[in-house]
Amino acid sequence: MRAEEGGRGKRLVIKIGSSTLTTSESKIDYGYLAAVAAQIAEAKEAGWHPVVVTSAAIACGLERLGIEKRPHDMPSLQAAASVGQSALSTAYAEAFAAHGIVTSTVLLTRRDTADRQAYLHARDTFDRLLDLGVVPIVNENDTVSVEQIRFGDNDTLAALVACLVEADLMVILSDIEGLFDANPHFNPEAKLIGRVEAIGPEIMAVAGGAGTTVGSGGMITKIKAARVLMVAGIPMVVCNGRRPGAIVAAARGEDVGTRFVAASKPHEITPKKLWIALGDAARGALVVDEGAKAALVSRGSSLLSVGVSAVEGRFEAGDVVDIKDGSGHLFARGKAAFSCDEAALAIGRTRAELQANRLLASLADKPLVHRDELIVFE
């Protein structure tokens, strides 16, 4: 498990979900946290530079406040997050201090990462913390991030962090063994998929929704995170976080859970493209025909209006949009050069047709999504 690499050392991102870190809706499992810290200390001793992305601030706050059942109103959830973040940071600091390791707290929101300058500043901060030998403990800022409490997930946050630090591996410690070919909660014949080399519609189809009341993510969010990481050249493992030595085993490359294998020759993925892929929520979608999809996937082309068959949602020029094929499979994401209204008028038209229309002529000289602002997941 030696991890030296030109003095930089390999970087390991570990994501711990709420359902793994808690014993119930409002109780942190401190014994488990101590065991995780011991594993991460072992990985650090072997030369890895770990970053932890954690959930459970709300659960920790509920425990401190003596609230047994998770409330549903937003002020109570945010109050619990405010109390819990301090307690959670202290718990991590104490667990790692037993191994002589200093931790830090990094709180992020999607709003932070949607701003490119903030994204770059966060990257610089992570680099310096790792240079200093610190283990950053990253969490969503649930106290102010209303959207993330309702719909967010730390799988996406962990993937963003993995891209920020240019990780060599990301490990998700979950409450299940990995990705199955069917839902194991309902189908006892479901089989674990040990290795995934490509994420197509069939893999997306076997991923379910959120499965517990403690966390807000599910297998589908893990698949979406893996989809971006694989293109970025970062392998990802999803495994049962309660399995003894799971982190160390994954770092050694042993068979544990499901390993999403990174492309040996990934597409050219610039930091800007990673920011587009993960840093901001898509505002809408463009549905393209098979010819346009082939041009994007195989030839690295820009997306032209003529290849788009439908526009979904409301978005402005400069917003991030999903790009889907005719079956609804999302295979790319990019920055739209037109608003949704302009796009709806331009789609299906060639450059010559746009130039011939005085109302649309201004749209003729630029693609709907430029290749430099587009990331393809296949």
C-alpha positions as CSV (number, residue, x, y, z in Angstrom):
1,M,0.0,0.0,0.0
2,R,3.0,2.3,-0.3
3,A,1.8,5.5,-2.0
4,E,4.8,7.7,-2.7
5,E,4.6,9.5,-6.1
6,G,7.4,12.0,-6.8
7,G,7.2,13.5,-3.3
8,R,3.6,14.5,-3.7
9,G,2.1,11.3,-2.3
10,K,-1.1,9.8,-3.6
11,R,-4.3,11.5,-2.4
12,L,-7.2,9.5,-0.9
13,V,-10.7,10.9,-0.4
14,I,-12.9,8.9,2.0
15,K,-16.7,9.7,2.1
16,I,-18.6,8.5,5.2
17,G,-22.4,8.6,5.0
18,S,-24.8,9.4,7.8
19,S,-26.2,5.9,7.9
20,T,-22.7,4.5,8.3
21,L,-21.6,7.0,11.0
22,T,-24.7,6.8,13.1
23,T,-26.3,4.1,15.2
24,S,-29.8,5.6,14.7
25,E,-31.3,8.8,13.5
26,S,-29.7,10.9,16.2
27,K,-26.7,9.0,17.7
28,I,-23.1,9.1,16.5
29,D,-21.2,5.8,16.7
30,Y,-18.0,7.1,18.4
31,G,-16.5,3.6,18.5
32,Y,-16.8,3.3,14.7
33,L,-15.4,6.8,14.2
34,A,-12.3,5.7,16.3
35,A,-11.9,2.6,14.1
36,V,-12.1,4.8,10.9
37,A,-9.5,7.1,12.3
38,A,-7.2,4.2,13.0
39,Q,-7.6,3.0,9.4
40,I,-6.9,6.4,7.9
41,A,-3.9,6.8,10.2
42,E,-2.6,3.5,8.7
43,A,-3.2,4.7,5.2
44,K,-1.4,8.0,6.1
45,E,1.5,6.1,7.5
46,A,1.8,4.2,4.2
47,G,2.2,7.5,2.3
48,W,-1.4,8.4,1.4
49,H,-2.7,12.0,1.9
50,P,-6.3,11.5,3.1
51,V,-9.3,13.8,3.0
52,V,-12.5,12.9,4.8
53,V,-15.9,14.0,3.5
54,T,-18.4,13.4,6.2
55,S,-22.1,13.6,6.8
56,A,-24.1,13.5,10.1
57,A,-23.9,17.1,11.3
58,I,-27.6,17.2,11.7
59,A,-27.7,13.8,13.5
60,C,-24.9,15.0,15.8
61,G,-26.8,18.1,16.6
62,L,-30.0,16.2,17.3
63,E,-28.0,14.1,19.8
64,R,-26.6,17.1,21.6
65,L,-30.1,18.7,21.7
66,G,-31.7,15.5,23.0
67,I,-34.0,15.2,20.1
68,E,-34.7,11.6,19.4
69,K,-36.5,11.8,16.0
70,R,-35.3,13.8,13.0
71,P,-37.7,16.8,12.6
72,H,-39.0,17.9,9.2
73,D,-39.2,21.7,9.5
74,M,-36.2,23.6,8.0
75,P,-35.4,25.9,11.0
76,S,-35.0,22.8,13.3
77,L,-32.8,21.0,10.8
78,Q,-30.6,24.1,10.3
79,A,-30.4,24.6,14.1
80,A,-29.4,21.0,14.6
81,A,-26.8,21.4,11.8
82,S,-25.4,24.5,13.6
83,V,-25.1,22.7,16.9
84,G,-23.9,19.4,15.3
85,Q,-21.2,20.8,13.2
86,S,-19.2,21.9,16.2
87,A,-19.7,18.6,18.0
88,L,-18.9,16.6,14.9
89,S,-15.7,18.5,14.3
90,T,-14.7,18.0,17.9
91,A,-15.4,14.2,17.6
92,Y,-13.2,14.0,14.5
93,A,-10.4,16.0,16.1
94,E,-10.4,13.8,19.2
95,A,-10.5,10.6,17.2
96,F,-7.5,11.6,15.0
97,A,-5.6,13.2,17.9
98,A,-5.2,9.7,19.3
99,H,-2.9,9.0,16.3
100,G,-1.1,12.4,16.5
101,I,-3.0,13.7,13.4
102,V,-4.3,17.3,13.2
103,T,-7.6,17.8,11.4
104,S,-9.3,20.9,10.0
105,T,-12.9,21.7,9.1
106,V,-13.9,22.8,5.6
107,L,-17.5,23.7,5.0
108,L,-18.7,24.0,1.4
109,T,-22.0,24.7,-0.4
110,R,-22.9,24.3,-4.0
111,R,-23.2,28.1,-4.1
112,D,-19.5,28.3,-3.2
113,T,-18.4,25.9,-5.9
114,A,-20.6,27.4,-8.6
115,D,-18.3,30.4,-8.5
116,R,-15.1,29.5,-10.3
117,Q,-12.9,31.8,-8.3
118,A,-14.2,30.3,-5.0
119,Y,-13.6,26.8,-6.6
120,L,-10.0,27.7,-7.3
121,H,-9.4,29.2,-3.8
122,A,-10.8,26.0,-2.3
123,R,-8.4,23.9,-4.3
124,D,-5.4,26.0,-3.1
125,T,-6.6,25.6,0.5
126,F,-6.8,21.9,0.2
127,D,-3.3,21.7,-1.4
128,R,-1.8,23.7,1.5
129,L,-3.6,21.6,4.2
130,L,-2.3,18.4,2.7
131,D,1.2,19.8,2.3
132,L,1.1,20.5,6.1
133,G,0.1,16.9,6.9
134,V,-3.4,17.9,8.0
135,V,-6.5,15.7,7.4
136,P,-9.3,18.0,6.2
137,I,-12.8,17.1,7.4
138,V,-15.2,18.3,4.7
139,N,-18.9,18.7,5.1
140,E,-21.8,20.5,3.5
141,N,-22.7,23.7,5.2
142,D,-26.2,22.6,6.1
143,T,-26.8,25.6,8.4
144,V,-27.2,27.9,5.4
145,S,-27.7,25.5,2.5
146,V,-31.4,24.9,2.3
147,E,-31.4,23.2,-1.1
148,Q,-28.7,20.7,0.0
149,I,-30.6,19.7,3.1
150,R,-33.6,18.9,1.0
151,F,-32.1,17.4,-2.1
152,G,-28.3,17.3,-1.7
153,D,-25.9,14.5,-1.1
154,N,-22.3,14.3,0.0
155,D,-21.5,11.8,-2.7
156,T,-21.5,14.7,-5.2
157,L,-19.5,16.9,-2.7
158,A,-17.0,14.1,-2.3
159,A,-16.5,13.8,-6.0
160,L,-16.0,17.5,-6.3
161,V,-13.4,17.4,-3.5
162,A,-11.7,14.4,-5.2
163,C,-11.4,16.5,-8.4
164,L,-10.3,19.5,-6.5
165,V,-7.4,17.7,-4.9
166,E,-6.7,15.5,-8.0
167,A,-7.2,12.4,-5.9
168,D,-5.8,9.0,-6.9
169,L,-8.7,7.1,-5.3
170,M,-12.1,7.9,-3.7
171,V,-13.7,5.4,-1.3
172,I,-17.4,5.7,-0.2
173,L,-18.1,4.0,3.0
174,S,-21.8,3.0,2.8
175,D,-24.3,0.9,4.6
176,I,-24.4,-1.6,1.7
177,E,-21.8,-3.8,0.1
178,G,-21.7,-2.0,-3.2
179,L,-23.7,-1.9,-6.5
180,F,-25.9,-4.9,-7.1
181,D,-27.6,-6.1,-10.3
182,A,-30.9,-5.7,-8.5
183,N,-32.2,-4.2,-5.2
184,P,-30.8,-6.6,-2.5
185,H,-33.4,-5.4,0.0
186,F,-36.2,-6.9,-2.2
187,N,-34.4,-9.5,-4.2
188,P,-32.4,-12.1,-2.3
189,E,-30.9,-13.3,-5.6
190,A,-29.2,-9.9,-6.3
191,K,-25.5,-10.2,-7.1
192,L,-22.8,-7.8,-6.2
193,I,-21.2,-6.1,-9.3
194,G,-17.5,-6.1,-8.3
195,R,-16.1,-4.0,-11.2
196,V,-17.7,-1.3,-13.4
197,E,-15.7,-0.1,-16.4
198,A,-18.4,2.0,-18.1
199,I,-21.7,3.7,-16.9
200,G,-24.4,3.3,-19.5
201,P,-28.2,3.2,-19.2
202,E,-28.1,-0.4,-17.8
203,I,-26.0,0.7,-14.9
204,M,-28.1,3.7,-14.2
205,A,-31.2,1.5,-14.3
206,V,-30.0,-0.8,-11.4
207,A,-29.3,2.2,-9.1
208,G,-32.1,2.9,-6.7
209,G,-33.1,6.0,-4.8
210,A,-32.3,7.1,-1.2
211,G,-32.7,4.2,1.2
212,T,-32.6,5.6,4.7
213,T,-34.1,8.3,6.9
214,V,-30.6,9.3,8.1
215,G,-29.0,10.3,4.9
216,S,-30.2,12.1,1.7
217,G,-28.3,10.1,-0.9
218,G,-28.7,6.7,-2.5
219,M,-26.9,4.5,-5.1
220,I,-27.9,6.8,-7.9
221,T,-25.9,9.7,-6.5
222,K,-22.9,7.4,-6.1
223,I,-23.2,6.3,-9.8
224,K,-23.4,10.0,-10.9
225,A,-20.3,10.7,-8.9
226,A,-18.5,7.8,-10.4
227,R,-19.5,8.8,-13.9
228,V,-17.5,12.1,-13.5
229,L,-14.6,10.6,-11.6
230,M,-14.1,7.8,-14.2
231,V,-13.8,10.4,-17.0
232,A,-11.4,12.4,-14.8
233,G,-9.2,9.4,-14.3
234,I,-10.0,8.8,-10.6
235,P,-11.1,5.3,-9.6
236,M,-13.9,5.0,-7.0
237,V,-14.8,2.2,-4.6
238,V,-18.2,1.8,-2.9
239,C,-18.1,-0.6,0.0
240,N,-19.7,-1.5,3.3
241,G,-18.2,0.9,5.8
242,R,-18.6,-1.5,8.6
243,R,-16.3,-4.1,7.0
244,P,-13.1,-4.2,9.1
245,G,-10.2,-2.7,7.2
246,A,-12.3,-1.6,4.3
247,I,-10.3,1.6,3.7
248,V,-7.0,-0.1,3.9
249,A,-8.1,-2.9,1.6
250,A,-9.5,-0.5,-1.0
251,A,-6.2,1.5,-0.9
252,R,-4.3,-1.6,-1.5
253,G,-6.4,-2.4,-4.6
254,E,-8.0,-5.5,-3.0
255,D,-11.5,-6.7,-4.0
256,V,-13.8,-4.9,-1.7
257,G,-17.3,-3.7,-2.7
258,T,-17.7,-2.3,-6.2
259,R,-14.7,-0.6,-7.9
260,F,-15.5,1.9,-10.7
261,V,-12.4,1.7,-12.9
262,A,-11.1,5.0,-14.3
263,A,-10.3,5.3,-17.9
264,S,-6.7,4.5,-18.8
265,K,-6.7,7.4,-21.2
266,P,-9.4,9.8,-20.0
267,H,-10.7,12.6,-22.1
268,E,-8.9,15.9,-21.7
269,I,-10.7,17.2,-18.6
270,T,-9.7,20.7,-17.6
271,P,-10.5,22.1,-14.1
272,K,-13.1,24.3,-15.8
273,K,-14.8,21.2,-17.2
274,L,-14.8,19.5,-13.8
275,W,-16.4,22.6,-12.4
276,I,-19.1,22.4,-15.0
277,A,-19.6,18.7,-14.3
278,L,-19.9,18.9,-10.6
279,G,-19.7,22.5,-9.3
280,D,-23.2,23.7,-10.2
281,A,-26.7,22.2,-10.6
282,A,-28.0,21.9,-14.2
283,R,-30.7,24.4,-15.0
284,G,-32.2,22.5,-17.9
285,A,-31.4,19.9,-20.6
286,L,-30.9,19.6,-24.3
287,V,-32.0,16.4,-26.1
288,V,-29.8,15.6,-29.1
289,D,-30.1,13.2,-32.1
290,E,-27.9,10.2,-32.7
291,G,-25.6,12.1,-35.1
292,A,-25.0,14.9,-32.6
293,K,-24.3,12.3,-29.9
294,A,-21.8,10.5,-32.0
295,A,-20.0,13.8,-32.8
296,L,-19.8,14.7,-29.2
297,V,-18.7,11.3,-27.9
298,S,-16.4,10.1,-30.7
299,R,-15.0,13.4,-32.2
300,G,-15.0,15.8,-29.3
301,S,-17.1,18.3,-31.3
302,S,-19.1,21.2,-30.1
303,L,-22.9,20.9,-29.9
304,L,-24.6,22.7,-32.9
305,S,-28.2,23.7,-32.9
306,V,-29.0,21.5,-35.9
307,G,-28.3,18.4,-33.8
308,V,-30.7,19.3,-30.9
309,S,-34.2,18.0,-31.0
310,A,-35.7,19.4,-27.8
311,V,-35.1,21.9,-25.0
312,E,-36.1,21.2,-21.4
313,G,-36.3,23.5,-18.5
314,R,-35.6,27.3,-18.1
315,F,-32.1,28.5,-18.4
316,E,-30.1,31.6,-19.4
317,A,-27.0,31.9,-21.5
318,G,-24.0,30.7,-19.4
319,D,-26.1,28.3,-17.3
320,V,-25.1,24.6,-17.0
321,V,-27.3,22.2,-18.9
322,D,-27.5,18.4,-19.1
323,I,-27.2,16.8,-22.6
324,K,-29.3,13.7,-23.2
325,D,-29.9,11.3,-26.1
326,G,-33.3,10.3,-27.5
327,S,-33.8,7.7,-24.8
328,G,-33.3,10.2,-22.0
329,H,-29.8,8.9,-21.1
330,L,-27.7,11.8,-19.8
331,F,-24.2,11.5,-21.4
332,A,-22.8,15.0,-21.2
333,R,-23.1,18.4,-19.5
334,G,-22.0,21.8,-20.6
335,K,-22.5,25.6,-20.6
336,A,-25.3,26.8,-22.9
337,A,-24.4,29.7,-25.1
338,F,-28.1,30.6,-25.6
339,S,-31.0,31.0,-23.3
340,C,-33.7,28.4,-23.4
341,D,-36.0,30.6,-25.5
342,E,-33.3,31.3,-28.1
343,A,-32.3,27.6,-28.1
344,A,-35.9,26.6,-28.7
345,L,-36.0,28.8,-31.8
346,A,-32.6,27.7,-33.1
347,I,-32.7,23.9,-32.7
348,G,-32.9,21.8,-35.8
349,R,-31.7,24.6,-38.0
350,T,-28.4,24.7,-39.9
351,R,-26.0,27.6,-39.8
352,A,-27.2,28.7,-43.2
353,E,-30.9,28.7,-42.0
354,L,-30.0,30.7,-39.0
355,Q,-28.1,33.3,-41.0
356,A,-31.1,33.6,-43.4
357,N,-33.4,34.5,-40.5
358,R,-32.9,38.1,-39.3
359,L,-34.2,37.3,-35.9
360,L,-31.8,34.3,-35.5
361,A,-28.8,35.5,-37.4
362,S,-26.9,36.4,-34.3
363,L,-27.0,32.7,-33.2
364,A,-25.4,31.4,-36.4
365,D,-21.8,32.0,-35.6
366,K,-21.5,30.1,-32.3
367,P,-22.4,26.5,-31.2
368,L,-25.1,26.0,-28.7
369,V,-22.5,24.4,-26.4
370,H,-18.8,24.9,-27.2
371,R,-16.5,21.9,-26.8
372,D,-14.3,23.8,-24.3
373,E,-17.3,24.2,-22.0
374,L,-18.6,20.6,-22.4
375,I,-17.8,17.4,-20.6
376,V,-18.7,14.0,-22.0
377,F,-19.2,11.1,-19.6
378,E,-18.8,8.3,-22.2
